[in-house]
Amino acid sequence: MLKPIQAILFATDLTSNCQQALDFTNAMATRFKATIYLLHVIEQLPEGVDGRLKDLLGRHKWEDLVNAQQANVHRSLTGKTSVNKMVRNEIQNFCKLVGIDDEVIDLKSREIFISQGDVAENIIAHAKENKCDLIVLGAKKGLFSKTSVGSIIKSVLKNTRIPVTVVPRTDS
């Protein structure tokens, strides 16, 4: 028997590929009253490239660029949260209007994480650390097909025992 879904990890690369996955995550969280953990992983550059860029730009300039990127990511994720709050408020208002009990629409919080390193390893680590019952990932548009599952998704599927849902991108 499947255990109830109380926590969902939604990993995003902040591209439009993830919009349907975000919508799916919100629907699942609403349905199961689950907490959403939003995660964006800044992929670590290979050691040689990282070192050369630090030498070329200078350590302080490089750190400023990395910090600016993390701030932009956080603003992006926070923006998604604000839109979701508006949608959830509309759902709550609709439910109240049609007489659905407040307990049915009890919505839990969400947390935002930004980390750096191997993407698949970070996804799995955050899911374990936050005791997530589901990982949601967005598929990319394929070159010859409508949907493509990349190496990160394959690695997450291969290396975790937590259920993973891959949401295909739809062309709208």
Secondary structure by P-SEA (a helix, b strand, c coil): ccccccbbbbbbcccccaaaaaaaaaaaaaaabbbbbbbbbcccccaaaaaaaaaaacaaaaaaaaaaaaaaaaaaaaaaaaaaaaaaaaaaaaaaaacccccccbbbbbbbbbbbccaaaaaaaaaaaacccbbbbbbcccccccccccaaaaaaaaccccbbbbbbbbcc
